[in-house]
Amino acid sequence: MSWAADPALVLEDVTITYADSDSPALSHVDLTVEEGELALVVGRTGSGKSTLLGAITGLVPHFTGGRLEGRVVVAGRDTATHRPRDLADVVGVVGQDPLAGFVTETVEAELAYGMEQVGLPPETMRRRVEEALDVMDIADLRDSPLRDLSGGQQQRVAIGAVLTQHPRIIVLDEPTSALDPTAAEDVLAAISRLVHDLSTTVILAEHRIERVIHHADSVIHVAGGRVEHGPPARVMATSSVAPPVVELGRWAGWDPLPLSVRDARRAAGPLRREIGGGTAPAPLPDRPGGLEAKGVTVRHGGLVAVDDVDLALRPGTVTALMGRNGAGKSSLLWALQGSGARAAGSVVVDVEGRRVDPADLRPAERRTVVGLVPQTPGDLLYLETVAAECERADADATTDAGTCAALLETIAPGIAPQMHPRDLSEGQRLALVLAIQLTADPAVVLLDEPTRGLDYTAKSALARALRTTADRGRVVLLSTHDVEFVAEAADRVVIMADGEVIADGPTADVVVSSPAFAPQVAKVLAPASLLTVAAVREAVGSTP
């Protein structure tokens, strides 16, 4: 007689329709995820991924409303008769922003909080806290304030806090979106330990598929409300979204389709020989004007976040600001924008021959000189509909009606004008704020982690929008951990560490030699200095 565990998750002919929608968000979905499986959820923005995650956690339809037809069974419990609170002991949920979900002040207190709420005995709580500290490799952070942790450390604490409940399933929504490459690998390694050592089932939604695909046991592809579930290579062969290494393998016709840089490099020998050394990077534009920062220093209490930084940003150039979490990137952006306090140094922007310091300007005038899209773009949205936000942006910029809406459509097409901004996805909110900032046509555009929540198609559209902005003689500076976006969008890369600039130059010169910041294509085809699949196509023609 053989024994097999019951599936962790079963969806039977599930259709979900929201009250204000003419068509289902998910349609006739059948899905089974086994115990101890890491299932990666992929799909375009707005494809239904969030609805699928909500159905698994019970939030859909109990909190979102709408109609659910069919059956969702999580760890043996039917969500039709079990509300989210009835699933809390078997399903743990970790959102995109762990800091927003913390309810205590220190790591140990956060790990214990959930157990306190269900009244577990103190000895049980103590044991489980110690287990979580060890499994997530955060024992040295036990007494640390949560707000002082890096993004990767916060993410591991959030997962650990869920783990103390001993759930059968953990659902993670873009767990690496705000992390630098090294921190992301640390978090994914911790997640893999949960799967392989504890047989925890993990459902993980992520737009940066290149970071996760080689960890996944299966892929759940959501497109147009339909779901395909299967082995990663089979699903990725036709997926509507694919990381560069898969896109390269599709184009080159490699079989089996590689999912990792290692597998792709093994298949790429003939292609590397054909390409040779690649091409030298184009010289950076050297137009007069732009933004000049000299000796910029930013302090937060006793912490020096930016230390005596000099930076010249020329019109016509898209520059990427990179570095690990806590390197000082966001502090530098706010100092350049003028709202962030500078302890020392100067910032001057050339506006049609007039040299101004953004810090000396009123907010309304500053927006026409330096526009900034922050990490939490929703902070800049306050009206009831997307249409109202766009109309206000047009009025504030004294530009033609419809300008903002047209920009939004190019960056993230298909957003309904009547939607409330709070109902948009993270990526859609970011796209709306970027469109609002670009409507003012500032001389300098600053963006802090602009690709969070964006799929590959949306990121390509964003790259085109930033290129168009730069080609019109504007300065573009973006802080990001997204190495694939940098490869596609940036002319120049500046890397920071401990508040200082440690590297600065053309994108290929800076990233190709870096294990942390090199894009997948560069790793596969090294020593050639080619960064994207499009560059490879151009180098060898339309076919390999």
GICORGI-V133798 format. One line per field, one symbol per residue. phi: phi as a letter, one per 20 degrees, with the letter a starting at -180 (. if undefined). A space follows every 10 residues. Layout:
phi->???
This chain:
phi->.edbffgfbc ddlecccefe decffccled bcdefmddde ecqfgnfpff ffffffenfd dfdemncddn bdddlndfff dcfgfedfed cdccefdfff efccdcffff fegffffdmf fgffffffff ffgffelcgf dgeffffeef gfffffffff ffffelfecd dcdlfdfddf gfffffffff fffffeedlf ecdcebeefg fdgfefebcd edblndcdca ggfffffcff cbfgffffff femfcfffdc fgffffeegg fffffmemdf ffffgcefnn ccdcmfcccd meeeeccled bddegndddd dcqfgnfoff ffgffffoef fdfancccde dlndecegfe efgffffedc dcdffdfffe dbeecfgfff ffffffeldf gnffffffff ebfnffgeff gfeffgffff ffffffffff lffcddcdlf dfndefffff ffgfffffff fendeccceb defffgfede eccdddblnd edbarggffe efedfedfff ffffdgefed dcfgffgffd nfcf
